[in-house]
């Protein structure tokens, strides 16, 4: 199917969903329902758990009496990881009577939709569970997130390499997009500030990048003690394959874009990755969430799932206190951590700054061992990952 036809099909699907939604809104206009939109890339394997976690949270909330006695109703919309579709979905949700929107999953979709949510006569909160681009910080007064930005991942990886692994010399390969450049920027800045040196910092493009020339250069010089891959899982796996062919065996590290790399088996053994969430976080709230998620969906939740679960429960408290009006929701949400106490969720402590960011959220480091991920910085050694 051509890109044009694919986009047409996506938009046609959104239009059909919109018609059903508008019909549902008319039926639910009696005031006994609170509606929260959930927008994300549900057709993506990373995004499906986001939808599942939202459904789990809504089911639990309604079973315990809803929000102020009103039933919570989710308005679920798939943006298909497409910026144009994200704008279309945002427009529909804006006009659908929702009190807030949990979304989007990926930063590009969150940023594309932000002008819609922040515009017009009745702007609506856009609360992302997982959009980590630094640009989200300035996306608008109604745009919030419950995850740390990419800047936090680069900094945490730099401290792990320098302070815990005691490496002095490394190299960086980064995906030449917004995400890769963000992780690279903060890692390089913090690592060099801590006294480390970098043999090379090189960009790449594509899901299966040819980084052979970069790796060949590393074999001819003083071999670095580690390699940071500031990109995504598919690229990291390809870089690992090309490295092993050249007998480059130094540890490889990356940010949360490497989520799921443990499924590559022996290829990923010894890889470190950062994330604001792992299922092994030992808090009581997280243990309950993981158990409920596994019981319902027979799988472990990922970070977008945990962030979504927190976002839905956070909005439940906000709406219970302030009411469902969009301006009231925004005002109450903005005060979490300053005017009112922080929210203690499964991902940690949520406290917003003036930009709707959570600058004090945790970033954990995981190590791939035997096809699973162990949390190795400050939580426990409980194994997370493949089963």
C-alpha positions as CSV (number, residue, x, y, z in Angstrom):
1,X,0.0,0.0,0.0
2,X,1.4,3.4,-0.9
3,X,2.0,6.0,1.8
4,X,-0.9,8.1,0.4
5,X,-3.3,5.2,0.6
6,X,-2.1,4.2,4.0
7,X,-2.6,7.7,5.4
8,X,-6.1,7.8,3.7
9,X,-7.0,4.5,5.4
10,X,-5.8,5.8,8.8
11,X,-7.8,8.9,8.5
12,X,-10.8,7.1,7.3
13,X,-10.5,4.9,10.4
14,X,-10.3,7.9,12.6
15,X,-13.4,9.4,11.0
16,X,-15.4,6.3,11.7
17,X,-14.2,6.3,15.3
18,X,-15.1,9.9,15.6
19,X,-18.7,9.3,14.5
20,X,-19.0,6.5,17.1
21,X,-17.5,8.8,19.7
22,X,-19.8,11.7,19.0
23,X,-22.7,9.3,19.2
24,X,-21.4,8.0,22.6
25,X,-21.0,11.6,23.8
26,X,-24.6,12.4,23.1
27,X,-25.6,9.3,25.1
28,X,-23.3,10.1,28.0
29,X,-24.2,13.8,28.3
30,X,-26.3,13.3,31.5
31,X,-23.5,14.3,33.8
32,X,-23.0,10.8,35.3
33,X,-19.7,10.2,33.4
34,X,-16.2,11.7,33.5
35,X,-14.4,11.3,30.2
36,X,-10.6,11.1,29.8
37,X,-9.1,10.7,26.4
38,X,-6.2,8.3,25.9
39,X,-4.2,8.8,22.7
40,X,-1.2,6.8,21.7
41,X,0.3,4.4,19.2
42,X,-1.7,1.3,20.2
43,X,-0.9,-0.6,17.1
44,X,2.7,-0.5,18.0
45,X,4.0,-3.3,20.3
46,X,5.4,-0.6,22.7
47,X,2.1,1.3,22.7
48,X,-0.4,-1.6,23.3
49,X,0.5,-1.8,27.0
50,X,-0.3,1.9,27.3
51,X,-3.9,1.1,26.2
52,X,-4.1,-1.9,28.5
53,X,-2.8,0.0,31.5
54,X,-5.4,2.7,30.9
55,X,-8.2,0.1,30.8
56,X,-6.9,-1.6,34.0
57,X,-6.8,1.8,35.8
58,X,-10.3,2.7,34.7
59,X,-11.7,-0.7,35.7
60,X,-10.2,-0.4,39.2
61,X,-11.4,3.2,39.6
62,X,-14.9,2.3,38.6
63,X,-14.9,-0.7,40.8
64,X,-14.1,1.5,43.8
65,X,-16.8,4.1,43.1
66,X,-15.5,6.1,40.1
67,X,-14.6,9.7,40.4
68,X,-16.8,11.5,42.9
69,X,-19.5,8.9,42.3
70,X,-19.3,9.3,38.5
71,X,-18.1,6.5,36.2
72,X,-14.8,7.0,34.4
73,X,-15.1,6.5,30.7
74,X,-12.0,6.3,28.5
75,X,-12.0,7.7,24.9
76,X,-9.3,5.6,23.3
77,X,-7.7,6.8,20.1
78,X,-4.8,5.3,18.0
79,X,-2.5,7.9,16.4
80,X,-0.7,5.2,14.4
81,X,2.7,6.8,15.2
82,X,1.9,9.4,12.5
83,X,2.0,13.2,13.2
84,X,-0.8,14.0,10.9
85,X,-3.0,11.3,12.6
86,X,-2.0,12.7,16.0
87,X,-3.2,16.1,15.0
88,X,-6.5,14.6,13.7
89,X,-7.0,12.6,16.9
90,X,-6.2,15.7,19.0
91,X,-8.9,17.7,17.2
92,X,-11.4,14.9,17.8
93,X,-10.6,14.6,21.5
94,X,-10.6,18.4,21.9
95,X,-14.2,18.4,20.7
96,X,-15.3,15.2,22.5
97,X,-16.0,16.6,25.9
98,X,-13.0,15.0,27.7
99,X,-11.6,16.6,30.8
100,X,-8.0,15.7,30.0
101,X,-6.0,13.6,27.6
102,X,-3.4,11.0,28.5
103,X,-1.0,11.0,25.6
104,X,0.7,10.8,23.3
105,X,3.2,7.9,23.5
106,X,6.0,9.2,21.3
107,X,7.4,12.7,21.5
108,X,6.8,13.5,17.8
109,X,3.1,12.8,18.2
110,X,2.9,14.7,21.5
111,X,4.6,17.7,19.9
112,X,2.5,17.6,16.7
113,X,-0.8,17.5,18.8
114,X,0.3,20.1,21.4
115,X,-0.9,23.2,19.5
116,X,-4.4,21.6,19.2
117,X,-4.6,20.8,22.9
118,X,-3.2,24.2,23.9
119,X,-5.3,26.3,21.5
120,X,-8.8,27.5,21.1
121,X,-11.3,28.7,23.6
122,X,-11.2,25.6,25.8
123,X,-7.6,24.1,25.9
124,X,-7.3,20.7,27.4
125,X,-4.5,19.0,29.4
126,X,-2.2,16.7,27.4
127,X,-0.5,14.5,29.9
128,X,2.1,12.2,28.3
129,X,3.3,9.1,30.0
130,X,6.4,8.6,28.0
131,X,7.3,11.5,25.6
132,X,10.9,12.3,26.7
133,X,12.0,14.9,24.1
134,X,13.4,18.1,25.7
135,X,11.1,20.0,23.3
136,X,8.1,18.8,25.3
137,X,9.2,21.2,28.1
138,X,8.1,24.2,26.0
139,X,5.1,22.6,24.2
140,X,2.5,24.7,26.0
141,X,0.9,25.5,29.3
142,X,-1.5,22.6,29.0
143,X,1.2,20.0,28.1
144,X,2.6,17.9,30.9
145,X,4.4,14.6,31.3
146,X,5.1,12.1,34.0
147,X,8.5,10.8,32.6
148,X,11.9,12.5,32.7
149,X,13.3,14.0,29.6
150,X,16.1,12.5,27.4
151,X,18.4,15.0,29.2
152,X,18.1,13.0,32.4
153,X,19.0,9.7,30.6
154,X,22.3,11.0,29.2
155,X,23.3,12.4,32.6
156,X,22.5,9.2,34.5
157,X,24.4,7.1,31.9
158,X,27.4,9.4,32.2
159,X,27.4,9.0,36.0
160,X,27.0,5.2,35.8
161,X,29.9,4.9,33.4
162,X,32.2,7.2,35.3
163,X,31.3,6.7,38.9
164,X,30.2,3.1,39.1
165,X,32.0,1.4,36.2
166,X,35.0,3.7,36.5
167,X,35.6,4.0,32.8
168,X,37.7,6.9,31.5
169,X,37.5,6.5,27.8
170,X,34.6,5.7,25.4
171,X,32.8,6.3,22.2
172,X,29.3,7.4,21.2
173,X,27.1,6.4,18.2
174,X,23.9,8.4,18.0
175,X,20.8,8.3,15.9
176,X,20.7,11.6,14.1
177,X,17.2,12.6,15.2
178,X,15.8,14.5,18.1
179,X,16.0,11.6,20.5
180,X,19.5,10.5,19.6
181,X,20.9,14.0,19.7
182,X,19.3,14.7,23.0
183,X,20.8,11.7,24.7
184,X,24.2,12.3,23.0
185,X,24.2,16.0,24.1
186,X,23.8,15.4,27.8
187,X,25.9,12.2,27.9
188,X,28.9,13.9,26.2
189,X,28.5,17.1,28.3
190,X,28.3,15.3,31.6
191,X,30.9,12.6,30.9
192,X,33.5,15.1,29.9
193,X,32.6,17.3,32.8
194,X,33.4,14.3,35.0
195,X,36.8,14.0,33.5
196,X,36.1,11.3,30.9
197,X,37.4,11.4,27.3
198,X,35.7,10.2,24.1
199,X,37.5,8.6,21.2
200,X,34.7,9.4,18.8
201,X,31.1,10.8,18.6
202,X,29.5,9.8,15.3
203,X,25.9,10.0,13.9
204,X,24.0,7.3,12.0
205,X,20.6,6.9,10.3
206,X,18.2,4.1,9.6
207,X,16.9,1.0,11.5
208,X,19.9,-1.0,10.3
209,X,22.7,1.5,10.1
210,X,26.0,0.6,8.5
211,X,28.4,1.8,11.1
212,X,31.3,-0.4,9.9
213,X,33.6,2.6,9.0
214,X,33.1,4.0,12.5
215,X,33.8,0.7,14.2
216,X,36.8,0.0,12.0
217,X,38.3,3.3,13.1
218,X,37.9,2.2,16.7
219,X,39.8,-1.0,16.1
220,X,42.7,0.8,14.7
221,X,43.2,3.2,17.6
222,X,43.1,2.7,21.4
223,X,40.0,0.6,21.9
224,X,37.4,2.5,24.0
225,X,36.3,1.0,27.3
226,X,32.6,1.3,26.4
227,X,30.2,2.3,23.6
228,X,27.1,4.4,24.0
229,X,24.3,3.8,21.4
230,X,22.0,6.8,21.7
231,X,19.2,5.4,19.6
232,X,16.7,2.5,19.5
233,X,16.6,-1.2,20.0
234,X,16.8,-2.2,16.3
235,X,19.8,0.0,15.6
236,X,21.6,-1.2,18.8
237,X,21.1,-4.8,17.8
238,X,22.6,-4.1,14.4
239,X,25.5,-2.2,15.9
240,X,26.1,-5.1,18.3
241,X,26.2,-7.6,15.4
242,X,28.7,-5.4,13.5
243,X,30.8,-4.9,16.6
244,X,31.1,-8.7,17.4
245,X,32.2,-9.3,13.8
246,X,35.2,-7.0,14.6
247,X,35.8,-8.6,18.0
248,X,34.8,-5.4,19.7
249,X,33.6,-6.6,23.1
250,X,33.4,-3.5,25.2
251,X,30.2,-2.9,27.2
252,X,27.4,-1.2,25.2
253,X,25.0,1.3,26.9
254,X,21.9,3.1,25.8
255,X,18.8,5.0,26.9
256,X,15.2,3.9,27.1
257,X,15.1,3.5,23.3
258,X,16.7,0.1,23.9
259,X,13.7,-1.2,25.8
260,X,13.1,-4.9,25.0
261,X,16.7,-5.5,23.8
262,X,16.9,-8.5,26.2
263,X,14.7,-10.4,23.8
264,X,17.7,-10.5,21.4
265,X,19.2,-13.2,23.6
266,X,23.0,-13.7,23.7
267,X,23.5,-10.8,21.3
268,X,22.4,-8.3,24.0
269,X,24.2,-10.0,27.0
270,X,25.9,-7.4,29.1
271,X,24.1,-4.4,27.6
272,X,23.2,-1.6,30.0
273,X,20.0,0.5,29.5
274,X,18.4,3.4,31.3
275,X,14.7,3.7,32.0
276,X,12.4,5.7,34.3
277,X,10.6,2.4,35.1
278,X,11.3,-1.3,35.5
279,X,8.7,-3.8,36.7
280,X,11.0,-4.7,39.6
281,X,10.7,-1.4,41.4
282,X,10.0,-2.7,44.9
283,X,7.4,-0.2,46.1
284,X,4.1,-1.6,47.3
285,X,2.2,0.4,44.7
286,X,4.3,-1.0,41.9
287,X,4.1,-4.6,43.1
288,X,0.3,-4.3,43.2
289,X,0.3,-2.8,39.7
290,X,2.5,-5.5,38.2
291,X,0.5,-8.3,39.8
292,X,-2.8,-6.8,38.5
293,X,-1.4,-6.2,35.0
294,X,0.1,-9.7,34.7
295,X,-3.2,-11.2,36.0
296,X,-5.2,-9.4,33.4
297,X,-2.9,-9.4,30.4
298,X,-0.5,-12.2,31.1
299,X,2.6,-10.0,30.4
300,X,4.7,-7.5,32.2
301,X,4.0,-3.8,31.9
302,X,6.5,-1.5,30.2
303,X,7.3,2.1,30.9
304,X,4.5,3.6,28.8
305,X,2.1,1.3,30.6
306,X,3.3,2.4,34.1
307,X,3.3,6.0,33.1
308,X,-0.3,5.7,31.8
309,X,-1.5,4.0,34.9
310,X,0.0,6.8,37.0
311,X,-1.5,9.4,34.7
312,X,-5.0,8.0,35.0
313,X,-4.9,7.8,38.8
314,X,-3.3,11.2,39.0
315,X,-6.2,12.7,37.0
316,X,-8.7,10.8,39.1
317,X,-7.5,12.7,42.2
318,X,-7.2,16.0,40.3
319,X,-10.8,15.7,39.0
320,X,-12.2,14.5,42.3
321,X,-10.8,17.7,44.0
322,X,-11.2,20.3,41.3
323,X,-14.1,19.0,39.1
324,X,-14.0,18.0,35.4
325,X,-13.7,21.5,34.0
326,X,-10.6,21.7,31.8
327,X,-9.2,25.0,33.3
328,X,-9.8,23.6,36.8
329,X,-8.0,20.4,35.9
330,X,-5.0,22.2,34.5
331,X,-4.7,24.5,37.6
332,X,-5.0,21.6,40.0
333,X,-2.6,19.4,38.0
334,X,0.0,22.2,37.8
335,X,0.0,22.5,41.6
336,X,1.0,18.8,42.2
337,X,4.2,19.0,44.2
338,X,4.0,22.6,45.1
339,X,0.5,23.7,46.1
340,X,-0.5,20.2,46.9
341,X,1.6,17.1,47.9
342,X,3.4,15.1,45.2
343,X,1.7,12.1,43.8
344,X,3.3,8.7,44.8
345,X,2.8,6.4,41.9
346,X,4.2,3.2,40.5
347,X,6.9,5.1,38.6
348,X,7.9,7.1,41.7
349,X,7.2,10.5,43.0
350,X,5.4,12.9,40.5
351,X,5.9,16.6,41.2
352,X,5.6,19.1,38.4
353,X,7.7,22.2,37.8
354,X,6.5,25.4,36.1
355,X,6.9,23.7,32.7
356,X,4.9,20.6,33.5
357,X,8.0,18.5,33.7
358,X,9.0,16.1,36.5
359,X,12.7,17.0,37.0
360,X,13.1,14.8,40.1
361,X,11.8,11.5,38.6
362,X,14.1,8.5,38.9
363,X,16.1,7.1,36.1
364,X,17.2,3.5,36.7
365,X,20.0,1.5,35.1
366,X,19.3,-2.1,34.0
367,X,21.8,-4.8,32.9
368,X,20.9,-7.6,30.4
369,X,21.8,-11.0,31.9
370,X,20.7,-14.3,30.5
371,X,17.8,-12.9,28.5
372,X,16.5,-10.7,31.3
373,X,17.1,-7.3,32.8
374,X,18.4,-6.7,36.3
375,X,18.0,-3.3,38.0
376,X,21.5,-2.4,39.2
377,X,21.4,1.1,40.6
378,X,19.8,1.6,43.9
379,X,16.7,-0.6,43.8
380,X,17.4,-4.3,44.0
381,X,18.7,-7.2,42.0
382,X,15.2,-8.5,41.1
383,X,15.1,-9.8,37.6
384,X,12.9,-8.1,35.1
385,X,12.2,-9.0,31.5
386,X,11.7,-12.0,29.3
387,X,9.8,-15.0,30.4
